[in-house]
């Protein structure tokens, strides 16, 4: 639940739009491949943490295994990834709250403030209390996603589930990498479970594989019903196609729960990063971790598809590459050599990551 609640978040709502651009069949194939890549990334990160005596976040482990130059890249990636993700949570969470409670106060900025304040108050609790809250909410979230998906399945049109557009092969890449990744919370998972390798590996595997199964059912239902009329955040377009405001409410409730659970976990992890690796006092770390995303949102960073694509391709891609390099560095020190197969799979991952980074940066120039 710790890992799945981190993974299932804002990224889920960008997947249907990206699948329509690439074609449902091609998008599904990419979902399968990237699930495997992210699972490897999560398991390797878990092995690095289990092999280390001290508690850190990713930049701290990169400093230990790869040295000072690599840690600068890790810090850049960490701040880009975490702040970009938290901003996107506020942006989309505000949309969902406004969809549900617009009759009370029709202002996305107001609801973003409500999200930020609520998240700050809850992350002031201890880790275990926060985990209990997230576990309960995540169970409810998964139930609601299945409820909405099965509600929509009888209205799915098979013609909407075809398509294999190779010209847009990289369009879902950043969104999927973002939507599938939750490595930032693995240190908290290990803190909660203890350093029992069998339990940790099982938790990482199950926690990583549950979200893509949920995503596939959700995307199957949304794309199957909406087709080319899918909206960027999935729910508004779905409600318009069906002409049913109940879909808008239920879909927005699911979106709010998905965004808010991930907001809590990531905000807590951001505060731990500031405290453990930058040596900022706990209360100051809590204040900065809660305030920084809201400030960026208020000054105008609100395009959630642009944010999650950039974070998924660049920040999380860099993190994955650094984790693989750190793992290989640890294995080489422990065993004195590396097998040829290690070079084969690691360079395959590096090539996939590099292609995604260059594509996202290339398309970002044209979007701006």
N, C-alpha and C positions, 0 to 999 in steps of 0.2 A: 504493500500500500504506500510506503514511503516513496519508492521509486516510481510506481505507476501514477501516483497523484502529482508527481513532478512532471512526468512526461505528458499525460493527458491534459492538454491546456489549449491555449489560443491557436496553436498550429493546426489542430484538427479542423478548424473552420476555414482554413485556407486551402486544404487539400482538394475539396470538390472542384473549386474554380481551376486549380492547376491541372487536375485530371481532365477536365473538359478541353483545356488548351492542348494537352499532349495526346489526348485520346485515352479512354478508360482502360483499354487493354495495356497500353504502354505504361500508364501510370501505375497500374496494379503490379506490373513486372518490376518497376522501379521501387515500389513499396517493399516487395519481397527481397530484392537485392540489398537495399539500404538497411532493412531490418537486420540482416545478417552482419553488415558492416558495423552498425551501431552496437549490436550485441558483443562483437569482438572488442570494440572500443571500451564498453562498460566493464567487461570481464578483465581486460588488461589493466584498467585503472584500479579495479578492485585488488588485483594481485600486487600492484605497486604499493597501495595503502597497507595491505596486510604485511608486506615485506619491510615496511618502514617503522622505525621505533617511535618517531614523533608524529603528532597530529598537525596537518596542514590542510590547505586547499591546493588546487592544481599548481599555481605558481610556485608554492613552497616545495612541492615534490620535483618540479622541473628544475629548480635551482640545485637541488641535491643531486639529481641524476644527470643533468645535461649542462649545468654551469650557468654563469652570469649572462651570457649573450642570449641564450635560449629563454631565460626567465623574463627578459624584456619583452620578447614576443608573447610570452604567456600572459604577462600583465596587460598588454594591449588587448589581447584576445579576451581575457577575463572581463575587463571593464566594458569593452564593446558588446560582448555577449550578454552579460548580466544586465547592464543598464538598458540595452536595446530590447531585451526580453521583458523586463519589468515595465518599460514604457508601453510596449505593445499590449501587455496585460491590462494596464490602466485604460488604454485607448479602446480596446474591444470590450472590456468589462463595462465601461461607461455607456457604450452603445447598447449592450444587452440590458443594463439597468434602465436606460431611457426607454427602450422598447416595452419593458414591463411596467414601469412606474412613471411614464411620461405625463400621465394625467395629474400626478402629484406635483412634479417639477420637471418641465420639459427643457432640460439642459444637460448635455453630456459632460460639460466641465464640472458642474455641480456633483454629478454622480462619480466622476473621477476622484474628486476630493473625498467623497464618502468612502470609496474603495481604499484610498491611500490611508485615511485615518483608521478605518477598521483593520486593515492589514498591519499597521503600526502597533495598534493596541494588542492584537493577538500574538504577534511575534515578540512581544515583551514577556510572554510566558516562557516557562522552561521548555526544552526540546521535547520531552516526553508528553507534556500536555498538548503541545502543538501537533505531535504525531497522532495522538488519539483523535483530535478534532479532524485532521486530514483524513485519517482512515475511515471515519464514519461518513464524511462528506464524499469521499471517493467511491465508497460502496453505493451510496445514493446516486451519484453521478453515473456510474456504469449502468445501474438499473434504468435510469431515465433515458440514456442513450439507446439501450436495447428496446425500451418501450416505444420511443419515437421511431426507431428504425423499422420495427415490426408493424407499427401503425402505417407506415408509408409503403412497405413492400408490396401490398396488393395493387398499388397504383404505379408501380415501376413499369416503364416501357423498355423492352429489350433493345430497341434501336438506339437508345441513349447510352448503352453500355458497350458500344463498339468504338472503333477508332484507334489508329496507331500512327500518330503524326510525328515522324522522326525529326521534322524541322524544329519542333519544340521539345526535344528529348530532355533538355536540361531545365525546362520550365518548372517541373515539380521538384527538382533536386533540392534547392535551398529550403523550400517549404517542408519537404519530407524530412530532411536531415534535422531541421529545427523541431518538427513535430515528434520525432522518434527519440531525441536525445534528452537524457536526464542525468548525465554523469556528474553534474555539479552537486548532486545530493548524495552520491555514493559514500563520501566520508561520514555523513550523518547516519546513513544506513548501517555502516560498520560500527559506529559509536553505539547505536541502539542494540545491535545484535551481538556485539562482542567480536573477538577475532577468531571465531570458529569458521574455518575456511569452507567447510561443507555447507553450512547454513548460509554464509554470505554468497557463495557461488549460486546456490539454488535461488536465493532471493533476487539476485541480479538477473538471472536467466528468466524467471517467471515475471519479475517486474518489468523487464524489457519486452517480453513477447505478448503480454496482455494488451498493451495499448494498440499495436498494429492490427490485432484481431478486431478490437472495438472500432478502430478507424475504418477498416475495410467495410464492415457492416454499415456504418454511418454513411460513408461515401457511396456505397452501392445504392442505398435508399435515396440520398439527396440527388445524386447525378441521374439515377434512374427515373426520378420524378421530374426534376427541373430541366435536365438536358442542357441546351445552350443558354438557358435563361438563369443559370446558377449565378448568384451574386457573389462578390468577393468574400463576404463573411458567411455565405451559405444560407442563412436562416431567412433573411428578408426576401430573397428571390423565391425561396420555397413557399413562403406564405402567400406571395403574389400569384404564383402559378396555381396553387390550390384554392386561393380566395378564402382561406380559413385562418382567422385570428388566433384560434387555439394553438395552431402550429407555431405561430409567431411567439406566443407566450411560453409554450413548453420548450421550444428551441432556444429561446433567450434564457430560460431558467437553466437549461443544460449548459449553455455557454457561460453563464455567470458562475456556476459551480466549478466548471472546468478551469476557468481563468483564475478564480479566487483561490482554489486549492493550490495551484501552481504558484500564484503570487506569494502565498504564505511561505511555502517551502523555499522558494528562490530568494525571497527577501531575507529570510533567516540565514540562508547560506551566504548571502552577500555580506551580512553583518559579521558572520564568523570569519569571512575572508579579511575584512577590514581589521578585525580584532586580532586574529591569529598571525597573519602574515605582515600586516602594516603596523601592528602593535598599537592600534588606536584603542583608547579606553572603552569598555563595554557600552556604556550609555551613549557616548559620542558615536560609536559605530552603529548602534541602533538608530540614532537620530539621522545620521547621514544616509544609512541604507534605506530608511523609510522616505526621506525627503528628496533625494537626488532624482529618482524617476519622475516624481510629480513635477519638479521644476522643469525638466526637459519636456514633459507633456504640455505644461502650461505655455511654454514658449513656442510650441507649434509642431513638435515631432509626434504625428498622430496617424501616419499611413502604415497600418499594421502589416499589410502584405509586403511593402518595401522593407520594413523593419525585420520581419521574420525571415525573409529571403536573404537579406544581408547577414543576419546573425547565423542562420543555418549554414550558408555556404562558406562564409569567411571565418567568423569567430569559432563556431563549433568545428568546422573543418580543420582549422589550425590546431585547436585543442586535441582533436583526434590524432593528428599527425605527431604532435608532441608526446601524447600518451604512448603511441606505438614506439617512438624513438626512446622514450624513458624505459619502457619495458625491455626493449632489446639491450639497452645499456646495462640494466640490472642483471639480465640473464647472462650477458657476456662476462660481467664481473663475477657472477656466481659460478659459472661453468668454465670460464676461460676461453670459450669459442662460441660461434653461432653456426647452426646447421644451414645448409643451402636453402632449405624450405622456409626458414625464417626470413631470408632475403626476398624470396619469391612472394610470399603473402604480404609482407610489409610494403614492398614496392608497388604491389597491385593497389593497396589501399592509398599510398601516397599519390599515385597517378589519378585515381578517382577523385581524391580531395582536391588536387591541384586543378584538374579540369573544372570542377565546380566553382572554385574560387575565381579563376580567370573568367569564366562565363558570367558569374554574378557581377563582378566588377565591370566587365564589358557592357552588360546591359544596364547597369546602374548609371553609367555615363550618359546613355541615351535617355533614360528616364528623367535625369536632372536637366 
